[in-house]
Amino acid sequence: MRNAEIPRVVAIGASAGGLEAFRRLIENLPVDMGMAFVLLTQILRGSTSLLTESLARATKILVTPVTDKMQLLADHIYVIPPDKLMEVREGSLHLVPRPLKGTNNAIDHLLFSLAADRVSGSIGIIRSGEGSDGAEGIRILKEQSGGITMAQEPTSAASKSMPIDAIQIDHVDHVFSPEGIARKLASMSWRESNIRRTPLKGLWMRRTIPIRGGAL
């Protein structure tokens, strides 16, 4: 798949308090934004996630659990399944087994792959959660691919350590409430849509003030 056909990927990570944080964001997102939203949460091993069903009731955007080698499409919300890690490769989501031991770093893992894939304009967002998963991924996404990074305002988070750790690495571009993040994403989508519809030459000509009194 050519990069021009790959939608802008918005990777959103959360753990404790994640369901409420995800819901507050997506219920404020407009449809037809032209972005693909990938939700990552630290689901307990062996558990059954109800995230897909719960979030589907909060938005008109299609919410779907990820299966291996699923192609990323604009205006879809993708949810990581239990006991898996997820990677982005050339516009598709790939599932890999989660190690039986060690820290669950599902958010970092996806952000590392997103940085390596270098899809233009990728966005990484860290939401409510315990621990530090996502902070290193945010740093790598910013440094290696110039991605846009955001974190939830800690005072609006049920669990503050994940957004605080992300903010403290000093690679976060924006800090907002869930509703503020939704507004920022909508603004970015609107601006990009208008740039695509309006040729740069036309923008330049409208902003150029005619010179009076003859040529210089």
N, C-alpha and C positions, 0 to 999 in steps of 0.2 A: 504493500500500500504506500502511495506517495505521501510525504508529509503534508501536502496541501489538502489531502482528503482526511487527515486525522484531526478530530476535533480537539480543541483545547481541553486538557485534562485537569480536573480539579480534584486533588487527593485530600480527603478530610479524615483526620484521625482523632479518636477519642477512646476513653475507657470508662472509668467510673463516672456515672452521670451522663454517659454518652447518648443514650436514647433521647433524653430531654434536649440535649444540646443539638443533636441532629434534627429533631423535630422542629425546634425553634428556628433553625436555619432554613430548612427546605420548605416549610410552610410559608415563608416569606420570599421564596424565589419565584420570579415569573416563569412561565413556560416559554419555549422557543428561544432559549438563550444561546444555543449553538455550542454548548459545553457538555462534556461528559464528566459526571460526578462519581468518584470512587470513594466509598465509605469503608473505613477500616476501624475495627474495634477489637479490643482484647477479650474475646469470648473464652470463657472457661472451657478447658479441654473436655470433650465428651458431652458438652451441653448442646441443647437445641436452641438456636437463635430465632427469636420472633421479630427481629429487627425489620426484615423485609415487609412483613404483614403490617406491623405497627406504622411504619413510615408511609406505606402506600395509602393509608387513610388520611395522611396529612398533606398530600400534594397530587396534582394532576400529571406530574412528570412520571414516566414509567419507572418503577422500582423493581429491580430484578436481582436474584442471587447469582453470583458468578459461577460459571462452569469453565473448564479449562479451554484455552484458546478462543475465548469469546471476543469478538471484534468490538472495539469501542465505537459507539455511535453517539452523535450529538443528542442532547435532550433525553438522556437516560441516566438513572441513578443505579450504580452497581454496588452490591453489598458482599463483603468477603464472607465465605462460609466458615464454619467452625473447623479447627484443627488444620488449617491451611495458611500458607503464606502466599502472597500475590505479587506478581511482577508485570510490568508493562514492557512489551517487546513489539516494536514496529506496529503500533496501533492496536494490539490485542492484549488481553489479560490472560496471564498464564498462572496456574496454580501449582505450588510445590508443597510437599509435606512439611508440616511444622515439626521441628526437632522435639523429641520426647523430653529432653532435659534443657535447662537453661532458661533465660529470660525470654518472655514473649516480646519480640521486637517487630511485630507485624507492620507497624507504621513506618519505622525506619526502613525496613526491607523494601516496601513499595516505593518510598521516596528515593532510595538509592537507585532502584531500577529506573525510575522516572528521570532522574538526573542523567543516567547512563544512556537512556534512549534519546535524550535531547529533543523531545518534541517541543516545538516552538511555543513559548508562552505558558508553560506548565505552571500550575498554582498548587502550593502546599499549605494546608491549614491545620493547625493544632487546636483542639477543643478541650473540653473538660476531661480530666483524668488524673489518675495517680501514677507516680513514677516519672521517668524521663523519656519514654519512648516517643520518638518523633523529633526531638531536639537536634540530634546529630543528622537526621535525614533532612531537616530544614536547612542546616548549614551546607550540606553537600549539594542540595538542589540549588541553592543560591550561588555557591561558589563555582560549581562545575557547569551549570547550564543556564545561569542567570534567571532562574525561575522567580516568580512572585510568591512571597511568603506572608502568611498572616497567622495571628494567634487570637484566641478568645480573650477578651478582657477578664483577668482573673476574678474580679469582684462579681462577675456575672456567671461564674462557673461553679457547679456543685462541688467539683474537686479541682483544686487550683494548681497542683504541682506540675502537671504536664504543660499547661500554657506558660507558667512562670519559667520553667526550665527552657522552653523554646525562646522566650523573650530575652532571657539572660545571656544566651549565646550571641546576641547582638546581630542576628541575621534576619530579623523579622521586619518586613516593610510596613505592616499595618496591624494595629491592635484594636479590635472592635467587639461589641456584644454580638451574639448570634444574629440579631436583626440587622446590626450594622454591617456585618460581613455579607449578608444577603444583599443589602443595598449597594455595597461596593462592587460585588460581582455583577449585579444588574447594570450598574453604571459602566463597567468595563465592557460588558456585552453590547450595550447600546452604542457606545463610542466606536467599537470595532465595526459594528454593523453599518454605521453611518459612513465610516471611512471607506468600506467596501463599495457602498452605493455611490459615493461622491468622488470622482477622480481628483487626485491631488492637484492637477493643473487647475481645475475649477476652483478649488479652495484657495489656491495661491492668487488667482486672478481676482476673486472677490475681495481679498484682503489687500490687494495692491492699490495704492492711491495714485490716480493719474497725475502725471507731471504736467504742470501748466507752463506756458510761456516758451514752448519749443524744447528741443533736445538739449541735453547738457553738452 
